[in-house]
Amino acid sequence: MGGSEEPEDEALAEIINEEFEIPFDDQPKDITRGRRLARFLSNFSCYFQKREGGPSLDAAWAYFEHYALPRHFPMKTNTRFSIGGRPNMKKAEGGETKPTVLYSIWSTPEREMGDFGISIGLYFYLVRVLGFIMFIAGLMQIPNILYFASEEYGQDLVDRVDFGNYNKIGSAICTDNAWVACPTCQEDDWKSLSGKLLNFVNTEKGLIFVLRNYCTIRLREGVVAFTTMVFVIIACFLVINRSGKRAITLDENEQTTSDYSVEVFNPPTDAYDVEEWKEFFSKYGKVDCVTVVIDNEKLVKVLVKRRQLIRNIRLMLVKEEVFDHTDLDSMIERCKEKKQNKARKTLEKIRKLEERANKMTEKKLDVSEVFVIFEREEGQRAALKDLSLPYLRRFGCCLSEEKKFRGKTVLTVAEAREPSAIRWNNLDESVFVKTIRLIISYAIVLLLILGAALVVYLVGQKNATYAAFAISGMNSIVPIICKIITQGIESHTSEGSKEASIYIKVTIFKWVNTAIITTIITPFVFSIDQTSDKLIQKVSAIFFAELVTVPIIQLLDIWGTIQRHILGPRAPDQESMDTHFGGALLLISLRYCELTKILFLAFYYSAIFPMGFFWAAASLGINYWVDKFCILRKYGPSPAVGEQVSYLSRFYFFPLILFFYAFTTAYNYSRWPFDNTCDTGEGVPNDYVGDHEFEYDSELVNTTISQNDEAVQFCNQDMAPGQRTLDGGVKGFSHYPPFPKYVAAGLQWMTGEQQDVTILLSWTLWFMTAYAGLVMGWSFLHSTVFKLVVSVNRPDTIESKIGFSELDDKFGYIPLVKVGGFRFPFLACEVDAPEEYLNFQDNNEVHPYHKHNLMYDLHLTEHQKNEHLFSVIKAYGPE
């Protein structure tokens, strides 16, 4: 495929009229159930109206199964082996005409999921292993679950084992409570955020009563919690360590373009000549291919918009008419009568875009980046060893001229990202612009979090179950909003960094929305309350919603179903129909968000809801198979995002999860019995002795106070930083963690055994604070400060002996633009390389690949061709 041969107008026009033919011989047993259903429903005109010369619905389904869904070559014809000697399923390129089969949902090994990207392979490993860890942790928590369900802890045993009321099973709900006398209590100490008095009554006689819990925590329960925590911490540490090694193994098993390539981030702006780059890098090894990227984003956007408008005119044609791209003026008369005015306006826009594009060709464009592919990995390693320098050394004078481009430019070089992961339109953005866009994006997400908190609070005032489903609903909607915000506002040069940004925002939102907001808006004294709108009921309802609603919504794939069964069959032509069958977009960042959210929820409430470990294990088990099904049967092709998302999980979010696990466990055990009452050591005043009847929360309450009863006083049992003190101040971190010695004299509510438990868990919290701080701090320094003095861009995998030209899938760095409404992406470069270097395959062989190239939309003069308006890729081959 060469860039010097300009296509004929007739050939270019075919991009508008082409129809997708079916070069595949699919047997009924080998197709998806959705396609079988569509074949049956096609017999009914209300579903799909067949017409002569019209689009083929079965062809669109073939496009879905062979271009969108992943396929592999039959095992009997596959000779590829993994390092362990086991035969692997060789993944086929989309549109492969040789015999291929869909991946089996049940029999595809987990190791094969790494073919879809390192982060995807690691994700399934983490879900499986962490699900098992959560199940073992749940088994270790059985003594605490049994204690919370026993008469020793609470008096209402029958109510506790009512399996119809699932939210009480295995929870710390306290039913052993009574109204007691509190003569010194003040109303302000018992008010909620809304100003409502909680567990406080001031009778007409001026007598003050508060609700006191008699459920206690013992040393044994604390030891069980501590042992479980130690097991989880050690297990997670091993998983983090093992997953890093597994990432290297996955990378070594899959030889891809990035294993042979380097990326130059700061080329001279006038370094257009690919031969000059080839000559410079040839001293490190045989150069197979060079791509010089031009900063022509504005020009490309104009040409893309032009193609979209041309497509719009085609869709306005009378169905029997044949569209001629070379004569747009006459096409207006062939449009539907009602559409002709709109078509004329569209044509005017096209002419203006053409004028605008021609003016842009007069401007000089700069080189933004350069990609070099070596024939052997050793060439890449040698180049990175010489050129991947720490930032401080790049400004030094100790570098020889032969290592400088043109003898004067110190290049910023790193291992290149995968071709499919490059976001070509954003390569030229400055750091300042990227930073401003990030600030705006995160500010919007902050507003979303605050808005979600308000919604959960208002709904939670009505019903805990409704609040749980509101949380789950927002957990489904907000990620979509975050994706739109990230793609529309932020500027990322790779899909990996874009996914990492989505992961950070959505994970923080889900943690806050699912767990932290629920705790904040639920009054402290309702933490282990038995009524239906209190904390534990909300938590259990959230677990139920996450276990049931999220997988069901994911499986239903509502928008994908509408696309394939409603919009697709009603499309006017084949290309429009096929675009409805592209498959859903897989964002692996959102799958990691689900994983960390489930873990966070289980750990955050483990002290008062130990059954959450079993809920989490069940959720992860369901997610494993649902995600596998969706990747193999629902999602379309996704870019290779690398391991940025999994790296964030292992070195930032997992340590944070373990920290919050230790934090909430230590503080919750110090807060028992969550009623804000302490003994005074004094008897009740005589006015309180006797039977009393009063109204609380619209219910009539009866209580009896005897002469021997002791009066209680208010004491804030929440020792967390930020809580209000008795003197009106705010607790800081000077009393962190919650050691019993920090409790004010005369206000001790903990039992002796509870104090021992709290001390044990507080020391554990100190350890986890240090661990999380060190891991995250080291990771941050490694990715930022260390780059100033140490080179960190060198591969740490085993060097392969396989050459780039020997790869089955050898994709080049070819600038592409993916546009909705078109089956295939547009090229935006001059290509002098074999067609196999493209990472998509168009099986309509009668049409040359240059029909997808925006470069040929401009009839350039020889002078304009020499002005370097488009990027250039040139392949040299192994010889």
Secondary structure, 3 states (H helix, E strand, C coil): CCCCCCCCHHHHHHHHHCCCCCCCCCCHHHCCHHHHHHHHHCCCCCCCCCCCCCCCHHHHHHHHHHHHCCEECCHHHCCCECCCCCECCCECCCCCCCCCEECCCCCCCHHHHHHHCHHHHHHHHHHHHHHHHHHHHHHHCHHHHHHHCCCCCCCCHHHHCCCCCHHHCCCCCCCCEEEEECCCCCHHHHECCCCCECCEEECCCCCEEEEEECCCCCHHHHHHHHHHHHHHHHHHHHHHHHHHHHHHHHHHHCCCHHHHEEEECCCCCCCCCHHHHHHHHHHHCCEEEEEEEECCHHHHHHHHHHHHHHHHHHHCECCCCCCCCCCHHHHHHCECHHHHHHHHHHHHHHHHHHHHHHHHCCCCCCEEEEEEEECCHHHHHHHHHHHCCCCHHHHCCCCCHHHCECCCECCCEEECCCHHHECHHHCCCCHHHHHHHHHHHHHHHHHHHHHHHHHHHHHHCCCHHHHHHHHHHHHHHHHHHHHHHHHHHCCCCEHHHHHHHHHHHHHHHHHHHHHHHHHHHCCHHHCCCCCCCCHHHHHHHHHHHHHHHHHHHHHHCHHHHHHHHHHHHHCCCHHHHHHHHCCECCCHHHHHHHHHHHHHHHHHCCCCCCCHHHHHHHHHHHHHHHHHHHHHHCECCCCCCCCHHHHHHHHHHHHHHHHHHHHHHHHHHHHCCCCCEEEEEEECCHHHCEEEEEEECCEEEEEEECCCCEEEEECCCCCCCCCECCCCCECCHHHCCCCHHHCCCCCCCCCHHHHHHHHHHHHHHHHHHHHHHHHHHHHHHHHCHHHHCCCCCCCCCCCCCCCHHHCCCCCCCCCEECCCCCCCCEECEEEECCHHHCCCCCCCCCCCHHHHEHHHHCCCCHHHHCCCCCEEEEECCCC
